Amino acid sequence: MVNELPSESLTLVAGRYSVKRREVGGVKLSTYFFHEDDRFSEIFLNAAEEYLKLYSDLLGSYPYKNSILSRTSSQVATVSQRLHSWRQRPSDKGKNS
């Protein structure tokens, strides 16, 4: 299945990461943290799971198959971009207004 929603940007991150994954409601959540920060992976996965459930109730199902939280030296955050595009889905215009 191809996602019909456009992405606002592309972020490419490379490094030696510790990767943790979890699936919630058909969405694959992943954290990519430096080994010294790996202890935070479960905290971030738990928070992402809570937010996914909360916003799915408010905005409808999450339109992507994956959500990745990545720790970088410049603290790049892609979650807010995804939430913005989630709110702006054309198929939800006028829904519950």
HUQUI-V484646 format. One record per run of one state. SS is the DSSP state (alpha for helix, beta for strand, coil for the rest). FROM is the first residue (numbers start at 1). LEN is the number of residues. Records with the same first field share a line. If there is no record, write none. Layout:
SS = FROM-LEN ; FROM-LEN
//
This chain:
coil = 1-16 ; 25-2 ; 60-6 ; 71-8 ; 88-2 ; 93-5
beta = 17-8 ; 27-8 ; 66-5
alpha = 35-25 ; 79-9 ; 90-3
//
